[in-house]
Amino acid sequence: MTVKSTETPLEQSRRARIREIAPGRPLAWLALGWRDLALNPGPALLAGCGLALFGALLLWVAHDEFWWLAGAFSGFLIVAPVLATGLYEVSRARSRGERAGVGASLAVWRPRDGRLVAFGLLLALAGTGWVLTSASLITSFADAPVRSPSDFLRVVVLREDSLLFEAWLALGGVLAAPMFASSVVAMPLLLDRSIGVWAAVLTSWRAVMANPVPLALWAALISLLTLAGMVTAMLGLVVIVPWLGHASWHAYLDLVDASGLPERP
């Protein structure tokens, strides 16, 4: 069922009230996410295994081509939260006193109105922009060609007389921040309520602007845990991705009072 409204995205977004939360609240989201995973591990571990295998496949295909590898993992980090949408449904059911299994987590991807797909495409476009911008920076300012991960480590990371690595990190942070702000609650909101994609993105930005400190902590926790999953040869992602997926649902519940919006059909 397509979401139709005569309201502008901003007017629709304002029907969702944003709550202010304590700075350390993201730690509680991790605890609640772990509880959801432990109580219903089937859908979580299925999603985690799938994403870990996908990440390992990307590593195998692109291991000797730096820009393929950077693009692959940028895409992976963007796609992973989208593919965790089924886990939001599991946590959503639990918050209502219901139980959802693997079937329910997969059912959210049945064609309805295309909003989840549209949002995923927006994130993919943003990720592609980062890869192209990053490649342009490195190829323009590196003192030697960078074609492989070892080249990047030698020419960019370990080069003592250059600030290129610091500039690369700063650029990544500048570009990643809007992507995080646009998506931190947008996907669970789209799953839970009848709201347009742009209205959901605006709601996500409102949540970040109202809670900059706790959501900066949340972004840092997501990055650190994802990195931990990757450095364990992707095995850690089996648990970490679904854990973060469930925790993200609780972040949405804490940050957004969506009672002013109609429930998703």
C-alpha positions as a Markdown table, in Angstrom:
| # | Residue | x | y | z |
|---|---|---|---|---|
| 1 | Met | 0.0 | 0.0 | 0.0 |
| 2 | Thr | 1.6 | 3.3 | -1.1 |
| 3 | Val | 1.9 | 6.1 | 1.4 |
| 4 | Lys | -0.1 | 9.0 | 0.1 |
| 5 | Ser | -0.5 | 12.3 | 1.9 |
| 6 | Thr | -1.3 | 15.9 | 1.0 |
| 7 | Glu | 1.1 | 17.0 | 3.7 |
| 8 | Thr | 4.7 | 18.2 | 2.9 |
| 9 | Pro | 7.5 | 15.9 | 4.2 |
| 10 | Leu | 8.2 | 18.5 | 6.9 |
| 11 | Glu | 4.6 | 18.6 | 8.0 |
| 12 | Gln | 4.4 | 14.8 | 8.1 |
| 13 | Ser | 7.6 | 14.6 | 10.0 |
| 14 | Arg | 6.4 | 17.0 | 12.7 |
| 15 | Arg | 3.6 | 14.6 | 13.5 |
| 16 | Ala | 6.3 | 12.5 | 15.1 |
| 17 | Arg | 7.5 | 13.9 | 18.4 |
| 18 | Ile | 11.2 | 13.7 | 19.2 |
| 19 | Arg | 12.3 | 12.9 | 22.7 |
| 20 | Glu | 15.5 | 14.1 | 24.4 |
| 21 | Ile | 17.4 | 11.3 | 26.1 |
| 22 | Ala | 20.3 | 10.9 | 28.5 |
| 23 | Pro | 23.9 | 10.9 | 27.1 |
| 24 | Gly | 24.6 | 7.3 | 28.1 |
| 25 | Arg | 21.3 | 5.9 | 26.8 |
| 26 | Pro | 22.9 | 4.1 | 23.8 |
| 27 | Leu | 24.4 | 1.6 | 26.3 |
| 28 | Ala | 20.9 | 0.6 | 27.3 |
| 29 | Trp | 20.0 | 0.1 | 23.6 |
| 30 | Leu | 22.8 | -2.4 | 23.4 |
| 31 | Ala | 21.5 | -4.2 | 26.5 |
| 32 | Leu | 18.0 | -4.3 | 25.1 |
| 33 | Gly | 19.2 | -5.5 | 21.7 |
| 34 | Trp | 21.2 | -8.3 | 23.3 |
| 35 | Arg | 18.1 | -9.4 | 25.3 |
| 36 | Asp | 16.0 | -9.5 | 22.1 |
| 37 | Leu | 18.7 | -11.5 | 20.3 |
| 38 | Ala | 19.0 | -14.0 | 23.2 |
| 39 | Leu | 15.3 | -14.5 | 23.5 |
| 40 | Asn | 14.8 | -15.1 | 19.8 |
| 41 | Pro | 18.1 | -16.1 | 18.2 |
| 42 | Gly | 16.8 | -17.8 | 15.1 |
| 43 | Pro | 16.1 | -14.8 | 12.9 |
| 44 | Ala | 19.1 | -12.9 | 14.3 |
| 45 | Leu | 21.7 | -15.6 | 13.6 |
| 46 | Leu | 20.3 | -16.3 | 10.2 |
| 47 | Ala | 20.7 | -12.7 | 9.2 |
| 48 | Gly | 24.1 | -12.5 | 10.9 |
| 49 | Cys | 25.4 | -15.6 | 9.0 |
| 50 | Gly | 24.1 | -14.2 | 5.7 |
| 51 | Leu | 25.8 | -10.9 | 6.2 |
| 52 | Ala | 29.0 | -12.4 | 7.4 |
| 53 | Leu | 29.2 | -14.7 | 4.3 |
| 54 | Phe | 28.4 | -11.7 | 2.1 |
| 55 | Gly | 31.2 | -9.7 | 3.7 |
| 56 | Ala | 33.7 | -12.7 | 3.3 |
| 57 | Leu | 32.7 | -13.0 | -0.3 |
| 58 | Leu | 33.4 | -9.3 | -0.9 |
| 59 | Leu | 36.8 | -9.7 | 0.8 |
| 60 | Trp | 37.7 | -12.7 | -1.3 |
| 61 | Val | 36.7 | -11.0 | -4.6 |
| 62 | Ala | 38.2 | -7.6 | -4.0 |
| 63 | His | 41.2 | -8.4 | -1.7 |
| 64 | Asp | 43.9 | -7.1 | -4.1 |
| 65 | Glu | 42.1 | -4.1 | -5.5 |
| 66 | Phe | 42.0 | -1.2 | -3.0 |
| 67 | Trp | 39.1 | 0.8 | -4.6 |
| 68 | Trp | 37.0 | -2.3 | -5.2 |
| 69 | Leu | 37.6 | -3.2 | -1.6 |
| 70 | Ala | 36.8 | 0.3 | -0.3 |
| 71 | Gly | 33.7 | 0.4 | -2.4 |
| 72 | Ala | 32.6 | -3.1 | -1.4 |
| 73 | Phe | 32.9 | -2.4 | 2.3 |
| 74 | Ser | 31.3 | 1.0 | 2.0 |
| 75 | Gly | 28.4 | -0.7 | 0.3 |
| 76 | Phe | 28.4 | -3.4 | 3.0 |
| 77 | Leu | 28.2 | -0.9 | 5.8 |
| 78 | Ile | 25.3 | 0.8 | 4.1 |
| 79 | Val | 23.4 | -2.3 | 3.0 |
| 80 | Ala | 23.8 | -4.1 | 6.4 |
| 81 | Pro | 21.3 | -1.9 | 8.3 |
| 82 | Val | 18.9 | -2.2 | 5.4 |
| 83 | Leu | 19.1 | -5.9 | 5.4 |
| 84 | Ala | 18.6 | -5.9 | 9.2 |
| 85 | Thr | 15.1 | -4.6 | 8.7 |
| 86 | Gly | 13.6 | -8.0 | 9.4 |
| 87 | Leu | 15.2 | -7.8 | 12.8 |
| 88 | Tyr | 13.3 | -4.6 | 13.5 |
| 89 | Glu | 10.2 | -6.5 | 12.8 |
| 90 | Val | 11.2 | -9.1 | 15.4 |
| 91 | Ser | 11.8 | -6.5 | 18.0 |
| 92 | Arg | 8.6 | -4.6 | 17.0 |
| 93 | Ala | 6.6 | -7.8 | 17.6 |
| 94 | Arg | 8.3 | -8.3 | 21.0 |
| 95 | Ser | 7.5 | -4.7 | 22.1 |
| 96 | Arg | 3.8 | -5.6 | 21.4 |
| 97 | Gly | 4.0 | -8.8 | 23.4 |
| 98 | Glu | 4.0 | -11.0 | 20.3 |
| 99 | Arg | 6.6 | -13.4 | 18.9 |
| 100 | Ala | 8.0 | -13.2 | 15.4 |
| 101 | Gly | 10.2 | -15.9 | 13.8 |
| 102 | Val | 12.2 | -16.2 | 10.6 |
| 103 | Gly | 9.1 | -16.0 | 8.5 |
| 104 | Ala | 8.0 | -12.7 | 9.9 |
| 105 | Ser | 11.5 | -11.2 | 9.5 |
| 106 | Leu | 11.5 | -12.2 | 5.9 |
| 107 | Ala | 7.9 | -11.1 | 5.2 |
| 108 | Val | 8.7 | -7.4 | 5.6 |
| 109 | Trp | 10.4 | -7.5 | 2.2 |
| 110 | Arg | 7.3 | -8.6 | 0.4 |
| 111 | Pro | 6.4 | -5.9 | -2.1 |
| 112 | Arg | 4.2 | -3.2 | -0.6 |
| 113 | Asp | 5.0 | 0.3 | -1.5 |
| 114 | Gly | 8.7 | 0.4 | -2.3 |
| 115 | Arg | 9.7 | 2.7 | 0.5 |
| 116 | Leu | 12.3 | 0.4 | 2.0 |
| 117 | Val | 13.8 | -0.1 | -1.5 |
| 118 | Ala | 13.8 | 3.6 | -2.2 |
| 119 | Phe | 15.5 | 4.4 | 1.0 |
| 120 | Gly | 18.1 | 1.7 | 0.4 |
| 121 | Leu | 18.8 | 3.1 | -3.0 |
| 122 | Leu | 19.3 | 6.6 | -1.5 |
| 123 | Leu | 21.9 | 5.1 | 0.9 |
| 124 | Ala | 23.6 | 3.3 | -2.0 |
| 125 | Leu | 23.9 | 6.5 | -4.0 |
| 126 | Ala | 25.4 | 8.3 | -1.0 |
| 127 | Gly | 27.9 | 5.4 | -0.5 |
| 128 | Thr | 28.9 | 5.5 | -4.1 |
| 129 | Gly | 29.5 | 9.3 | -3.8 |
| 130 | Trp | 31.9 | 8.6 | -0.9 |
| 131 | Val | 33.9 | 6.0 | -2.8 |
| 132 | Leu | 34.3 | 8.3 | -5.9 |
| 133 | Thr | 35.2 | 11.3 | -3.7 |
| 134 | Ser | 37.7 | 9.2 | -1.7 |
| 135 | Ala | 39.3 | 7.8 | -4.8 |
| 136 | Ser | 39.6 | 11.3 | -6.3 |
| 137 | Leu | 41.3 | 12.6 | -3.1 |
| 138 | Ile | 43.8 | 9.8 | -2.9 |
| 139 | Thr | 44.7 | 9.6 | -6.6 |
| 140 | Ser | 45.1 | 13.4 | -6.8 |
| 141 | Phe | 47.4 | 13.9 | -3.8 |
| 142 | Ala | 49.2 | 10.6 | -3.2 |
| 143 | Asp | 52.9 | 10.7 | -4.1 |
| 144 | Ala | 52.7 | 7.3 | -5.7 |
| 145 | Pro | 50.0 | 5.1 | -7.4 |
| 146 | Val | 47.6 | 3.5 | -4.9 |
| 147 | Arg | 46.2 | 0.3 | -6.5 |
| 148 | Ser | 46.1 | -2.2 | -3.6 |
| 149 | Pro | 45.5 | -2.2 | 0.2 |
| 150 | Ser | 49.2 | -2.5 | 0.8 |
| 151 | Asp | 49.8 | 0.5 | -1.4 |
| 152 | Phe | 47.3 | 2.5 | 0.6 |
| 153 | Leu | 49.0 | 1.4 | 3.9 |
| 154 | Arg | 52.5 | 2.4 | 2.6 |
| 155 | Val | 51.7 | 5.5 | 0.6 |
| 156 | Val | 48.9 | 7.0 | 2.6 |
| 157 | Val | 48.7 | 5.6 | 6.2 |
| 158 | Leu | 52.4 | 5.3 | 7.1 |
| 159 | Arg | 53.7 | 8.3 | 5.2 |
| 160 | Glu | 55.2 | 10.5 | 7.9 |
| 161 | Asp | 55.7 | 13.7 | 5.8 |
| 162 | Ser | 52.1 | 13.8 | 4.6 |
| 163 | Leu | 48.7 | 14.7 | 6.1 |
| 164 | Leu | 46.8 | 12.9 | 3.4 |
| 165 | Phe | 45.6 | 10.1 | 5.7 |
| 166 | Glu | 44.3 | 12.6 | 8.2 |
| 167 | Ala | 42.5 | 14.5 | 5.4 |
| 168 | Trp | 41.0 | 11.3 | 4.1 |
| 169 | Leu | 39.7 | 10.4 | 7.6 |
| 170 | Ala | 38.3 | 14.0 | 8.0 |
| 171 | Leu | 36.6 | 13.8 | 4.7 |
| 172 | Gly | 35.1 | 10.4 | 5.5 |
| 173 | Gly | 33.7 | 11.8 | 8.8 |
| 174 | Val | 32.2 | 14.8 | 7.1 |
| 175 | Leu | 30.5 | 12.6 | 4.5 |
| 176 | Ala | 29.5 | 9.9 | 6.9 |
| 177 | Ala | 27.8 | 12.2 | 9.4 |
| 178 | Pro | 24.9 | 13.2 | 7.1 |
| 179 | Met | 24.4 | 9.6 | 6.1 |
| 180 | Phe | 24.2 | 8.6 | 9.8 |
| 181 | Ala | 21.9 | 11.5 | 10.6 |
| 182 | Ser | 19.6 | 10.5 | 7.7 |
| 183 | Ser | 19.3 | 6.9 | 8.6 |
| 184 | Val | 19.6 | 6.6 | 12.4 |
| 185 | Val | 15.8 | 6.1 | 12.9 |
| 186 | Ala | 14.5 | 6.3 | 9.4 |
| 187 | Met | 14.4 | 2.6 | 8.6 |
| 188 | Pro | 12.6 | 1.5 | 11.7 |
| 189 | Leu | 10.2 | 4.4 | 11.3 |
| 190 | Leu | 9.4 | 3.4 | 7.7 |
| 191 | Leu | 8.8 | -0.2 | 9.0 |
| 192 | Asp | 6.6 | 0.9 | 11.8 |
| 193 | Arg | 4.5 | 3.8 | 10.4 |
| 194 | Ser | 2.9 | 5.0 | 7.2 |
| 195 | Ile | 5.3 | 7.9 | 6.4 |
| 196 | Gly | 7.1 | 9.1 | 3.3 |
| 197 | Val | 10.8 | 8.5 | 2.8 |
| 198 | Trp | 11.8 | 12.2 | 2.9 |
| 199 | Ala | 9.6 | 12.7 | 6.0 |
| 200 | Ala | 11.4 | 9.8 | 7.7 |
| 201 | Val | 14.8 | 11.2 | 6.8 |
| 202 | Leu | 13.7 | 14.6 | 8.2 |
| 203 | Thr | 12.6 | 12.9 | 11.4 |
| 204 | Ser | 15.9 | 11.2 | 11.7 |
| 205 | Trp | 17.7 | 14.6 | 11.4 |
| 206 | Arg | 15.4 | 16.1 | 14.0 |
| 207 | Ala | 16.3 | 13.2 | 16.4 |
| 208 | Val | 20.1 | 13.8 | 15.9 |
| 209 | Met | 19.8 | 17.6 | 16.3 |
| 210 | Ala | 17.9 | 17.1 | 19.5 |
| 211 | Asn | 20.3 | 14.6 | 20.9 |
| 212 | Pro | 23.8 | 15.3 | 19.5 |
| 213 | Val | 25.8 | 13.8 | 22.3 |
| 214 | Pro | 24.1 | 10.4 | 22.8 |
| 215 | Leu | 23.8 | 9.9 | 19.1 |
| 216 | Ala | 27.5 | 10.7 | 18.6 |
| 217 | Leu | 28.2 | 8.0 | 21.2 |
| 218 | Trp | 25.8 | 5.6 | 19.3 |
| 219 | Ala | 27.7 | 6.3 | 16.0 |
| 220 | Ala | 31.0 | 5.5 | 17.7 |
| 221 | Leu | 29.7 | 2.3 | 19.3 |
| 222 | Ile | 28.3 | 1.1 | 15.9 |
| 223 | Ser | 31.7 | 1.8 | 14.2 |
| 224 | Leu | 33.7 | 0.1 | 16.9 |
| 225 | Leu | 31.6 | -3.0 | 17.1 |
| 226 | Thr | 31.4 | -3.3 | 13.3 |
| 227 | Leu | 35.2 | -3.0 | 13.1 |
| 228 | Ala | 35.5 | -5.6 | 15.7 |
| 229 | Gly | 33.3 | -7.9 | 13.7 |
| 230 | Met | 35.4 | -7.3 | 10.6 |
| 231 | Val | 38.8 | -7.9 | 12.1 |
| 232 | Thr | 37.7 | -11.4 | 13.3 |
| 233 | Ala | 37.6 | -12.5 | 9.7 |
| 234 | Met | 33.9 | -11.6 | 9.6 |
| 235 | Leu | 32.9 | -14.2 | 12.2 |
| 236 | Gly | 32.0 | -11.5 | 14.8 |
| 237 | Leu | 29.5 | -10.0 | 12.4 |
| 238 | Val | 27.3 | -13.1 | 12.9 |
| 239 | Val | 26.4 | -11.8 | 16.3 |
| 240 | Ile | 27.3 | -8.1 | 16.0 |
| 241 | Val | 25.1 | -7.2 | 13.0 |
| 242 | Pro | 21.8 | -8.6 | 14.5 |
| 243 | Trp | 22.7 | -7.2 | 17.9 |
| 244 | Leu | 23.0 | -3.7 | 16.4 |
| 245 | Gly | 19.8 | -4.3 | 14.4 |
| 246 | His | 17.8 | -5.1 | 17.5 |
| 247 | Ala | 19.4 | -2.3 | 19.4 |
| 248 | Ser | 18.5 | 0.2 | 16.6 |
| 249 | Trp | 14.9 | -0.6 | 17.1 |
| 250 | His | 15.1 | 0.4 | 20.7 |
| 251 | Ala | 17.0 | 3.6 | 19.7 |
| 252 | Tyr | 14.0 | 4.4 | 17.5 |
| 253 | Leu | 11.5 | 3.7 | 20.3 |
| 254 | Asp | 13.4 | 6.0 | 22.7 |
| 255 | Leu | 13.9 | 8.8 | 20.3 |
| 256 | Val | 10.6 | 9.0 | 18.4 |
| 257 | Asp | 7.0 | 9.2 | 19.6 |
| 258 | Ala | 5.3 | 8.2 | 16.4 |
| 259 | Ser | 1.8 | 7.9 | 17.8 |
| 260 | Gly | 0.7 | 10.8 | 15.7 |
| 261 | Leu | 1.3 | 8.8 | 12.5 |
| 262 | Pro | -0.8 | 5.9 | 11.2 |
| 263 | Glu | 0.6 | 2.5 | 11.7 |
| 264 | Arg | 2.0 | 0.6 | 8.8 |
| 265 | Pro | -0.7 | -1.5 | 7.2 |
